[in-house]
């Protein structure tokens, strides 16, 4: 199993689709909202979308120290 296969398996288990599938569909791998890239308001957020498939809002919530 390659690292990519492992990453895809984890993503599919956690989110129901892979990062590549989310990007291809233009949705966030986590919240599944459409137009995910347009909801990334910073350059870092746009770069992260292509790394993780998560929109900036979901990424921020995941790694925020605040409770939501």
N, CA, C and O atoms as CSV, one atom per row, in Angstrom:
chain,resi,resn,atom,element,x,y,z
A,1,UNK,N,N,0.859,-1.177,0.000
A,1,UNK,CA,C,0.000,0.000,0.000
A,1,UNK,C,C,0.901,1.236,0.000
A,1,UNK,O,O,1.849,1.328,0.781
A,2,UNK,N,N,0.598,2.163,-0.869
A,2,UNK,CA,C,1.361,3.404,-0.927
A,2,UNK,C,C,0.824,4.398,0.094
A,2,UNK,O,O,-0.256,4.210,0.653
A,3,UNK,N,N,1.591,5.455,0.327
A,3,UNK,CA,C,1.138,6.501,1.240
A,3,UNK,C,C,-0.154,7.125,0.719
A,3,UNK,O,O,-1.060,7.413,1.500
A,4,UNK,N,N,-0.244,7.334,-0.581
A,4,UNK,CA,C,-1.458,7.918,-1.178
A,4,UNK,C,C,-2.654,7.005,-0.936
A,4,UNK,O,O,-3.738,7.482,-0.598
A,5,UNK,N,N,-2.467,5.694,-1.105
A,5,UNK,CA,C,-3.551,4.742,-0.849
A,5,UNK,C,C,-4.009,4.823,0.607
A,5,UNK,O,O,-5.204,4.789,0.898
A,6,UNK,N,N,-3.039,4.932,1.516
A,6,UNK,CA,C,-3.347,5.028,2.940
A,6,UNK,C,C,-4.127,6.303,3.231
A,6,UNK,O,O,-5.136,6.267,3.936
A,7,UNK,N,N,-3.663,7.442,2.687
A,7,UNK,CA,C,-4.350,8.712,2.881
A,7,UNK,C,C,-5.772,8.655,2.330
A,7,UNK,O,O,-6.708,9.131,2.971
A,8,UNK,N,N,-5.933,8.078,1.151
A,8,UNK,CA,C,-7.257,7.963,0.551
A,8,UNK,C,C,-8.179,7.081,1.392
A,8,UNK,O,O,-9.362,7.385,1.547
A,9,UNK,N,N,-7.638,5.993,1.933
A,9,UNK,CA,C,-8.441,5.097,2.765
A,9,UNK,C,C,-8.906,5.804,4.039
A,9,UNK,O,O,-10.059,5.661,4.443
A,10,UNK,N,N,-8.016,6.560,4.666
A,10,UNK,CA,C,-8.372,7.302,5.882
A,10,UNK,C,C,-9.429,8.359,5.559
A,10,UNK,O,O,-10.408,8.506,6.292
A,11,UNK,N,N,-9.232,9.091,4.467
A,11,UNK,CA,C,-10.179,10.129,4.073
A,11,UNK,C,C,-11.545,9.536,3.754
A,11,UNK,O,O,-12.572,10.079,4.160
A,12,UNK,N,N,-11.557,8.434,3.034
A,12,UNK,CA,C,-12.827,7.794,2.674
A,12,UNK,C,C,-13.551,7.310,3.936
A,12,UNK,O,O,-14.773,7.423,4.032
A,13,UNK,N,N,-12.804,6.776,4.895
A,13,UNK,CA,C,-13.396,6.301,6.143
A,13,UNK,C,C,-13.958,7.471,6.960
A,13,UNK,O,O,-15.056,7.373,7.509
A,14,UNK,N,N,-13.215,8.562,7.039
A,14,UNK,CA,C,-13.623,9.700,7.857
A,14,UNK,C,C,-14.674,10.583,7.188
A,14,UNK,O,O,-15.568,11.107,7.853
A,15,UNK,N,N,-14.560,10.745,5.854
A,15,UNK,CA,C,-15.395,11.730,5.172
A,15,UNK,C,C,-16.286,11.160,4.067
A,15,UNK,O,O,-17.177,11.851,3.574
A,16,UNK,N,N,-16.056,9.923,3.680
A,16,UNK,CA,C,-16.872,9.325,2.630
A,16,UNK,C,C,-16.361,9.564,1.220
A,16,UNK,O,O,-16.929,9.052,0.255
A,17,UNK,N,N,-15.283,10.345,1.098
A,17,UNK,CA,C,-14.662,10.572,-0.201
A,17,UNK,C,C,-13.218,10.999,0.003
A,17,UNK,O,O,-12.812,11.384,1.100
A,18,UNK,N,N,-12.457,10.925,-1.070
A,18,UNK,CA,C,-11.045,11.295,-0.979
A,18,UNK,C,C,-10.880,12.785,-1.244
A,18,UNK,O,O,-11.792,13.456,-1.727
A,19,UNK,N,N,-9.697,13.280,-0.915
A,19,UNK,CA,C,-9.369,14.668,-1.185
A,19,UNK,C,C,-9.503,14.961,-2.675
A,19,UNK,O,O,-10.068,15.986,-3.056
A,20,UNK,N,N,-8.990,14.077,-3.513
A,20,UNK,CA,C,-9.051,14.272,-4.967
A,20,UNK,C,C,-10.494,14.335,-5.459
A,20,UNK,O,O,-10.819,15.147,-6.326
A,21,UNK,N,N,-11.357,13.488,-4.914
A,21,UNK,CA,C,-12.771,13.504,-5.302
A,21,UNK,C,C,-13.436,14.813,-4.885
A,21,UNK,O,O,-14.230,15.379,-5.637
A,22,UNK,N,N,-13.108,15.291,-3.683
A,22,UNK,CA,C,-13.680,16.551,-3.200
A,22,UNK,C,C,-13.238,17.713,-4.081
A,22,UNK,O,O,-14.055,18.546,-4.475
A,23,UNK,N,N,-11.951,17.767,-4.386
A,23,UNK,CA,C,-11.435,18.851,-5.223
A,23,UNK,C,C,-12.045,18.781,-6.616
A,23,UNK,O,O,-12.415,19.809,-7.183
A,24,UNK,N,N,-12.150,17.594,-7.165
A,24,UNK,CA,C,-12.750,17.419,-8.493
A,24,UNK,C,C,-14.198,17.924,-8.514
A,24,UNK,O,O,-14.647,18.501,-9.504
A,25,UNK,N,N,-14.919,17.703,-7.416
A,25,UNK,CA,C,-16.320,18.124,-7.328
A,25,UNK,C,C,-16.469,19.569,-6.849
A,25,UNK,O,O,-17.563,20.133,-6.890
A,26,UNK,N,N,-15.357,20.167,-6.392
A,26,UNK,CA,C,-15.393,21.539,-5.911
A,26,UNK,C,C,-16.050,21.698,-4.554
A,26,UNK,O,O,-16.552,22.770,-4.218
A,27,UNK,N,N,-16.044,20.618,-3.771
A,27,UNK,CA,C,-16.659,20.668,-2.442
A,27,UNK,C,C,-15.592,20.503,-1.362
A,27,UNK,O,O,-14.458,20.116,-1.644
A,28,UNK,N,N,-15.969,20.798,-0.141
A,28,UNK,CA,C,-15.087,20.571,1.005
A,28,UNK,C,C,-15.208,19.105,1.417
A,28,UNK,O,O,-16.315,18.574,1.511
A,29,UNK,N,N,-14.096,18.464,1.659
A,29,UNK,CA,C,-14.104,17.060,2.063
A,29,UNK,C,C,-14.815,16.872,3.408
A,29,UNK,O,O,-15.323,15.788,3.693
A,30,UNK,N,N,-14.853,17.911,4.222
A,30,UNK,CA,C,-15.445,17.798,5.554
A,30,UNK,C,C,-16.922,18.207,5.577
A,30,UNK,O,O,-17.784,17.396,5.917
A,31,UNK,N,N,-17.214,19.459,5.216
A,31,UNK,CA,C,-18.604,19.945,5.323
A,31,UNK,C,C,-19.433,19.669,4.067
A,31,UNK,O,O,-20.658,19.779,4.101
A,32,UNK,N,N,-18.786,19.318,2.976
A,32,UNK,CA,C,-19.435,18.980,1.692
A,32,UNK,C,C,-20.133,20.174,1.027
A,32,UNK,O,O,-20.894,19.989,0.077
A,33,UNK,N,N,-19.884,21.388,1.514
A,33,UNK,CA,C,-20.494,22.564,0.883
A,33,UNK,C,C,-19.851,22.795,-0.485
A,33,UNK,O,O,-18.650,22.585,-0.650
A,34,UNK,N,N,-20.643,23.226,-1.461
A,34,UNK,CA,C,-20.102,23.491,-2.794
A,34,UNK,C,C,-19.262,24.767,-2.810
A,34,UNK,O,O,-19.283,25.560,-1.868
A,35,UNK,N,N,-18.527,24.940,-3.899
A,35,UNK,CA,C,-17.691,26.137,-4.094
A,35,UNK,C,C,-16.701,26.333,-2.951
A,35,UNK,O,O,-16.496,27.455,-2.487
A,36,UNK,N,N,-16.096,25.256,-2.504
A,36,UNK,CA,C,-15.203,25.310,-1.344
A,36,UNK,C,C,-14.037,26.261,-1.557
A,36,UNK,O,O,-13.664,26.987,-0.635
A,37,UNK,N,N,-13.463,26.273,-2.728
A,37,UNK,CA,C,-12.313,27.131,-2.969
A,37,UNK,C,C,-12.684,28.604,-2.844
A,37,UNK,O,O,-11.877,29.402,-2.370
A,38,UNK,N,N,-13.877,28.971,-3.255
A,38,UNK,CA,C,-14.294,30.374,-3.153
A,38,UNK,C,C,-14.520,30.786,-1.699
A,38,UNK,O,O,-14.550,31.980,-1.403
A,39,UNK,N,N,-14.678,29.831,-0.790
A,39,UNK,CA,C,-14.840,30.137,0.626
A,39,UNK,C,C,-13.498,30.193,1.352
A,39,UNK,O,O,-13.452,30.419,2.561
A,40,UNK,N,N,-12.418,29.990,0.620
A,40,UNK,CA,C,-11.071,30.137,1.178
A,40,UNK,C,C,-10.638,31.568,0.914
A,40,UNK,O,O,-10.384,31.942,-0.231
A,41,UNK,N,N,-10.553,32.369,1.965
A,41,UNK,CA,C,-10.370,33.808,1.801
A,41,UNK,C,C,-8.908,34.261,1.835
A,41,UNK,O,O,-8.608,35.393,1.456
A,42,UNK,N,N,-8.007,33.406,2.278
A,42,UNK,CA,C,-6.591,33.769,2.318
A,42,UNK,C,C,-5.812,32.885,1.354
A,42,UNK,O,O,-6.279,31.824,0.940
A,43,UNK,N,N,-4.614,33.344,1.007
A,43,UNK,CA,C,-3.752,32.530,0.150
A,43,UNK,C,C,-3.440,31.200,0.832
A,43,UNK,O,O,-3.426,30.152,0.187
A,44,UNK,N,N,-3.192,31.251,2.129
A,44,UNK,CA,C,-2.904,30.029,2.881
A,44,UNK,C,C,-4.098,29.077,2.845
A,44,UNK,O,O,-3.924,27.865,2.723
A,45,UNK,N,N,-5.299,29.620,2.952
A,45,UNK,CA,C,-6.505,28.801,2.901
A,45,UNK,C,C,-6.683,28.136,1.550
A,45,UNK,O,O,-7.077,26.973,1.469
A,46,UNK,N,N,-6.390,28.879,0.487
A,46,UNK,CA,C,-6.495,28.300,-0.863
A,46,UNK,C,C,-5.449,27.212,-1.075
A,46,UNK,O,O,-5.740,26.174,-1.670
A,47,UNK,N,N,-4.237,27.447,-0.591
A,47,UNK,CA,C,-3.196,26.403,-0.706
A,47,UNK,C,C,-3.605,25.167,0.087
A,47,UNK,O,O,-3.445,24.042,-0.385
A,48,UNK,N,N,-4.130,25.374,1.286
A,48,UNK,CA,C,-4.535,24.247,2.136
A,48,UNK,C,C,-5.652,23.438,1.499
A,48,UNK,O,O,-5.698,22.218,1.659
A,49,UNK,N,N,-6.553,24.094,0.781
A,49,UNK,CA,C,-7.627,23.359,0.120
A,49,UNK,C,C,-7.046,22.304,-0.820
A,49,UNK,O,O,-7.549,21.183,-0.884
A,50,UNK,N,N,-5.998,22.661,-1.541
A,50,UNK,CA,C,-5.397,21.698,-2.462
A,50,UNK,C,C,-4.545,20.652,-1.746
A,50,UNK,O,O,-4.248,19.601,-2.314
A,51,UNK,N,N,-4.156,20.930,-0.518
A,51,UNK,CA,C,-3.400,19.951,0.277
A,51,UNK,C,C,-4.340,18.964,0.964
A,51,UNK,O,O,-4.107,17.756,0.936
A,52,UNK,N,N,-5.406,19.484,1.581
A,52,UNK,CA,C,-6.269,18.637,2.411
A,52,UNK,C,C,-7.668,18.413,1.852
A,52,UNK,O,O,-8.335,17.449,2.229
A,53,UNK,N,N,-8.120,19.292,0.957
A,53,UNK,CA,C,-9.492,19.206,0.470
A,53,UNK,C,C,-10.488,19.878,1.384
A,53,UNK,O,O,-11.693,19.811,1.139
A,54,UNK,N,N,-10.004,20.534,2.449
A,54,UNK,CA,C,-10.883,21.218,3.396
A,54,UNK,C,C,-10.970,22.689,3.082
A,54,UNK,O,O,-9.975,23.319,2.723
A,55,UNK,N,N,-12.174,23.242,3.218
A,55,UNK,CA,C,-12.323,24.692,3.076
A,55,UNK,C,C,-11.673,25.355,4.293
A,55,UNK,O,O,-11.417,24.712,5.311
A,56,UNK,N,N,-11.420,26.627,4.161
A,56,UNK,CA,C,-10.727,27.350,5.226
A,56,UNK,C,C,-11.527,27.348,6.531
A,56,UNK,O,O,-10.946,27.257,7.613
A,57,UNK,N,N,-12.836,27.448,6.435
A,57,UNK,CA,C,-13.678,27.454,7.634
A,57,UNK,C,C,-13.544,26.139,8.412
A,57,UNK,O,O,-13.385,26.155,9.632
A,58,UNK,N,N,-13.607,25.020,7.717
A,58,UNK,CA,C,-13.482,23.721,8.391
A,58,UNK,C,C,-12.083,23.525,8.955
A,58,UNK,O,O,-11.917,22.990,10.051
A,59,UNK,N,N,-11.083,23.960,8.205
A,59,UNK,CA,C,-9.695,23.843,8.673
A,59,UNK,C,C,-9.509,24.636,9.964
A,59,UNK,O,O,-8.899,24.153,10.918
A,60,UNK,N,N,-10.036,25.846,9.983
A,60,UNK,CA,C,-9.920,26.701,11.162
A,60,UNK,C,C,-10.632,26.081,12.353
A,60,UNK,O,O,-10.096,26.073,13.461
A,61,UNK,N,N,-11.832,25.562,12.136
A,61,UNK,CA,C,-12.565,24.923,13.227
A,61,UNK,C,C,-11.822,23.707,13.759
A,61,UNK,O,O,-11.781,23.487,14.969
A,62,UNK,N,N,-11.239,22.923,12.874
A,62,UNK,CA,C,-10.538,21.712,13.288
A,62,UNK,C,C,-9.327,22.021,14.160
A,62,UNK,O,O,-9.044,21.298,15.115
A,63,UNK,N,N,-8.617,23.087,13.832
A,63,UNK,CA,C,-7.379,23.380,14.533
A,63,UNK,C,C,-7.485,24.571,15.479
A,63,UNK,O,O,-6.468,25.057,15.974
A,64,UNK,N,N,-8.689,25.043,15.735
A,64,UNK,CA,C,-8.890,26.140,16.664
A,64,UNK,C,C,-8.874,25.616,18.088
A,64,UNK,O,O,-9.279,24.486,18.362
A,65,UNK,N,N,-8.402,26.455,18.975
A,65,UNK,CA,C,-8.403,26.084,20.400
A,65,UNK,C,C,-9.718,26.441,21.065
A,65,UNK,O,O,-9.978,26.018,22.191
A,66,UNK,N,N,-10.560,27.220,20.376
A,66,UNK,CA,C,-11.852,27.605,20.919
A,66,UNK,C,C,-12.861,26.495,20.732
A,66,UNK,O,O,-12.759,25.710,19.789
A,67,UNK,N,N,-13.822,26.426,21.610
A,67,UNK,CA,C,-14.912,25.474,21.487
A,67,UNK,C,C,-15.998,26.061,20.600
A,67,UNK,O,O,-16.337,27.237,20.735
A,68,UNK,N,N,-16.546,25.261,19.698
A,68,UNK,CA,C,-17.656,25.709,18.832
A,68,UNK,C,C,-18.916,25.021,19.224
A,68,UNK,O,O,-19.963,25.258,18.620
